[in-house]
Amino acid sequence: MTAVTDEGPGQSRGRTRSPEPAPGRSQDGAAAPGDNPGHDRDRPPPGGWDDGLIARRSATATDKAATDTAPVADPEDDVRPQVEAYVPSGSPLSPRLDALRELVGLSRARLDRTALVEAGRVLDEAAARQRLSSRHTVVAIAGASGSGKSTLFNSLAGAQISETGLRRPTTAAPLACSWTDGAAGLLDRLAIPGRLRRRPQPGSAAADEALQGLVLVDLPDHDSAARGHRDQVDRVLALVDAVIWVVDPEKYADAALHERYLRPLAGHAEVTFVVLNQIDRLPGEAADQVLDDLRRLLDEDGMALGEHGEPGATVLSLSALTGDGVGELRELLGRFVQDRTAATRRLSADVDAAAARLRPVYVAEGRPGLGEGAREEFACRLAEAVGAAAAGQAAEREWRRNAGRACGTPWLRLWRWYESTRQPGGLDRGALTAPPEEHLTARQRVEQAVRTVADDAADGLPAPWAQAVREAAVQGAQGLPEALDELAGRASGAEGRGTDTGSGTAGARRAEGQEHGGRGSAKPPRPAWWPAAVLAQVAMTLLQIFGGLWLAGQIIGVLQPGLLTPALVMLAGIIGGPLVEWSCAAAARGPARRYGQEAERRLREAAAACGRARVLDPVAAELVRYREVRERFVAVTEFSTTGR
């Protein structure tokens, strides 16, 4: 890193420098004895002012330190740990940092790492700043080439510390000036070596007292042709507590300044000073006109201006060369430093900026979630895929068929038995074999139901969380058709024979198997009146047999002729049998309907429970996680001081 040197505007740039040291430094770039005792780390001065610290340092000075190859910290800086917290009691910054830390922790598994880089940097810098001195306020002076920032730096320090001149760039490395001891840790954090650390020229007691705790840093040009200079500016600006932007009448509207720095840092208005320098070059009222135009540009950049008692950026005009307005800036800096809230406000603005970048991945449009309507629709789709309605209808028909078999006439039962023997097992095979089209359709229905409920749950969510919800639904849906098939089998009471896994319509097919006499299915329950109906049908059958035998006996002459009575008895049995069967069928409609509805309900509940455990619960867990991080995000932005 190049050491800065002093060279006046009128000095030649091609000749060797005079061996006489400039004020505030030695010939090799170190502080000259007697000129800047606050920076003399090599040996006690032979004369000049002494604050008592020089004598303590002289006892521990070594020859190695005299080479000035590395910074030598003050004993107070190096020995005593700087652990004084900078966050005042009751400040909202601490809970905001805790909320941001929890937010990052909860989001690592759901968000891309690049989305959390800025938030992680803010947390790291906040922790680093909290470990350092709270008695100091680090203020950087930044500006374009030729704006006069080094001249302003020297004017505030009261000594020719930073080099000024016509050569560009003049300032090649950050140069620090500390009004009090104990800032070594802060300067180490800025990576400013000891040879570039200075102390101000003592002035009036009131001025020195007001600036106690100020650490002023002169930065290279932000528009320097040397890329390394621009990189140093960006690095230091991310670490200091406040910034004084120095602009001149020629470059105050430069797009590079506004687009690269002022506009992105608009949220840091409370720790920003914008100084219009070189007003001595403007005639008459031109300075006020340029200052008003500068305020207009800052307003267009979105930077709040601290006017009429409102918090915001401080904008003023001055001439660092003539000293006009420098006293006002010194007074404002004194109040700003003594307030000792710059670090808190800077970090709060950093948190606001990080939250603004994270807003698209945490703030949803509308009210995403799983409503009762979406859950009911998902259950209905699964019930349709598993064939719950068809299974209920088949169970109802089976119940009525069993009633007909038990209460029907023997002759009709014999006919049905005869028909079944002509095609043995044919109906069962048809019921137990599902065509490929049915298999694919059932699986597609399940997948469609899962996609629909995932889209409903993710509607309005930020993209990363919507993707997490869909992935949870898809992962949970793996094996769902097979699980539905198994549950349908248990719900329908099927045992062992003829199961067809993976189709998703086992309930309907098993019910059809029951309907056509599958031997592996359970029998429906019988109502209390069923035995009486069976006895009535037996009685009708006996009447038919008795009347027929009576007629036969009369025909063959065994019994006395009298056809009317046996014919009436036989006719009563013939008519009574179908009448009993019809009555039983009419009476069985209600119980059969309830039995079918109960079978459908059981299958629906089984399918809904399976879908809830495999799909809805994981989706709901993702939504709960999103609500947690959203609450943390709200906590981060709740106490924002910048209005973002």
Rosetta blueprint (number, residue, H / E / L):
1 M L
2 T L
3 A L
4 V L
5 T L
6 D L
7 E L
8 G L
9 P L
10 G L
11 Q L
12 S L
13 R L
14 G L
15 R L
16 T L
17 R L
18 S L
19 P L
20 E L
21 P L
22 A L
23 P L
24 G L
25 R L
26 S L
27 Q L
28 D L
29 G L
30 A L
31 A L
32 A L
33 P L
34 G L
35 D L
36 N L
37 P H
38 G H
39 H H
40 D L
41 R L
42 D L
43 R L
44 P L
45 P L
46 P L
47 G L
48 G L
49 W L
50 D L
51 D L
52 G L
53 L H
54 I H
55 A H
56 R H
57 R H
58 S H
59 A L
60 T L
61 A L
62 T L
63 D H
64 K H
65 A H
66 A H
67 T L
68 D L
69 T L
70 A L
71 P L
72 V L
73 A L
74 D L
75 P H
76 E H
77 D H
78 D H
79 V H
80 R L
81 P L
82 Q L
83 V L
84 E L
85 A L
86 Y L
87 V L
88 P L
89 S L
90 G L
91 S L
92 P L
93 L H
94 S H
95 P H
96 R H
97 L H
98 D H
99 A H
100 L H
101 R H
102 E H
103 L H
104 V H
105 G H
106 L H
107 S H
108 R L
109 A L
110 R L
111 L L
112 D L
113 R H
114 T H
115 A H
116 L H
117 V H
118 E H
119 A H
120 G H
121 R H
122 V H
123 L H
124 D H
125 E H
126 A H
127 A H
128 A H
129 R H
130 Q H
131 R L
132 L L
133 S L
134 S L
135 R L
136 H L
137 T E
138 V E
139 V E
140 A E
141 I E
142 A E
143 G E
144 A L
145 S L
146 G L
147 S L
148 G L
149 K H
150 S H
151 T H
152 L H
153 F H
154 N H
155 S H
156 L H
157 A H
158 G L
159 A L
160 Q L
161 I L
162 S L
163 E L
164 T L
165 G L
166 L L
167 R L
168 R L
169 P L
170 T L
171 T L
172 A L
173 A L
174 P L
175 L E
176 A E
177 C E
178 S E
179 W L
180 T L
181 D L
182 G L
183 A L
184 A H
185 G H
186 L H
187 L H
188 D H
189 R H
190 L L
191 A L
192 I L
193 P L
194 G H
195 R H
196 L H
197 R E
198 R E
199 R L
200 P L
201 Q L
202 P L
203 G L
204 S L
205 A H
206 A H
207 A H
208 D H
209 E H
210 A H
211 L L
212 Q L
213 G L
214 L E
215 V E
216 L E
217 V E
218 D E
219 L L
220 P L
221 D L
222 H L
223 D L
224 S L
225 A L
226 A L
227 R H
228 G H
229 H H
230 R H
231 D H
232 Q H
233 V H
234 D H
235 R H
236 V H
237 L H
238 A L
239 L L
240 V L
241 D L
242 A E
243 V E
244 I E
245 W E
246 V E
247 V E
248 D L
249 P L
250 E L
251 K L
252 Y L
253 A L
254 D L
255 A H
256 A H
257 L H
258 H H
259 E H
260 R H
261 Y H
262 L H
263 R L
264 P L
265 L L
266 A H
267 G H
268 H H
269 A H
270 E H
271 V H
272 T E
273 F E
274 V E
275 V E
276 L E
277 N L
278 Q L
279 I H
280 D H
281 R H
282 L L
283 P L
284 G L
285 E L
286 A H
287 A H
288 D H
289 Q H
290 V H
291 L H
292 D H
293 D H
294 L H
295 R H
296 R H
297 L H
298 L H
299 D H
300 E H
301 D L
302 G L
303 M L
304 A L
305 L E
306 G L
307 E L
308 H L
309 G L
310 E L
311 P L
312 G L
313 A E
314 T E
315 V E
316 L E
317 S E
318 L L
319 S L
320 A L
321 L L
322 T L
323 G L
324 D L
325 G L
326 V H
327 G H
328 E H
329 L H
330 R H
331 E H
332 L H
333 L H
334 G H
335 R H
336 F H
337 V H
338 Q H
339 D H
340 R L
341 T L
342 A H
343 A H
344 T H
345 R H
346 R H
347 L H
348 S H
349 A H
350 D H
351 V H
352 D H
353 A H
354 A H
355 A H
356 A H
357 R H
358 L H
359 R H
360 P H
361 V H
362 Y L
363 V L
364 A L
365 E L
366 G L
367 R L
368 P L
369 G L
370 L L
371 G L
372 E H
373 G H
374 A H
375 R H
376 E H
377 E H
378 F H
379 A H
380 C H
381 R H
382 L H
383 A H
384 E H
385 A H
386 V H
387 G L
388 A H
389 A H
390 A H
391 A H
392 G H
393 Q H
394 A H
395 A H
396 E H
397 R H
398 E H
399 W H
400 R H
401 R H
402 N H
403 A H
404 G H
405 R H
406 A H
407 C H
408 G L
409 T L
410 P H
411 W H
412 L H
413 R H
414 L H
415 W H
416 R H
417 W H
418 Y H
419 E H
420 S H
421 T H
422 R H
423 Q L
424 P L
425 G L
426 G H
427 L H
428 D H
429 R H
430 G H
431 A H
432 L H
433 T L
434 A L
435 P L
436 P H
437 E H
438 E H
439 H H
440 L H
441 T H
442 A H
443 R H
444 Q H
445 R H
446 V H
447 E H
448 Q H
449 A H
450 V H
451 R H
452 T H
453 V H
454 A H
455 D H
456 D H
457 A H
458 A H
459 D L
460 G L
461 L L
462 P L
463 A H
464 P H
465 W H
466 A H
467 Q H
468 A H
469 V H
470 R H
471 E H
472 A H
473 A H
474 V H
475 Q H
476 G H
477 A H
478 Q L
479 G L
480 L H
481 P H
482 E H
483 A H
484 L H
485 D H
486 E H
487 L H
488 A H
489 G H
490 R H
491 A H
492 S H
493 G L
494 A L
495 E L
496 G L
497 R L
498 G L
499 T L
500 D L
501 T L
502 G L
503 S L
504 G L
505 T L
506 A H
507 G H
508 A H
509 R H
510 R H
511 A H
512 E H
513 G H
514 Q H
515 E H
516 H L
517 G L
518 G L
519 R L
520 G L
521 S L
522 A L
523 K L
524 P L
525 P L
526 R L
527 P L
528 A L
529 W L
530 W H
531 P H
532 A H
533 A H
534 V H
535 L H
536 A H
537 Q H
538 V H
539 A H
540 M H
541 T H
542 L H
543 L H
544 Q H
545 I H
546 F H
547 G H
548 G H
549 L H
550 W H
551 L H
552 A H
553 G H
554 Q H
555 I H
556 I H
557 G L
558 V L
559 L L
560 Q L
561 P L
562 G L
563 L L
564 L H
565 T H
566 P H
567 A H
568 L H
569 V H
570 M H
571 L H
572 A H
573 G H
574 I H
575 I H
576 G H
577 G H
578 P H
579 L H
580 V H
581 E H
582 W H
583 S H
584 C H
585 A H
586 A H
587 A H
588 A H
589 R H
590 G H
591 P H
592 A H
593 R H
594 R H
595 Y H
596 G H
597 Q H
598 E H
599 A H
600 E H
601 R H
602 R H
603 L H
604 R H
605 E H
606 A H
607 A H
608 A H
609 A H
610 C H
611 G H
612 R H
613 A H
614 R H
615 V H
616 L H
617 D H
618 P H
619 V H
620 A H
621 A H
622 E H
623 L H
624 V H
625 R H
626 Y H
627 R H
628 E H
629 V H
630 R H
631 E H
632 R H
633 F H
634 V H
635 A H
636 V H
637 T H
638 E H
639 F L
640 S L
641 T L
642 T L
643 G L
644 R L
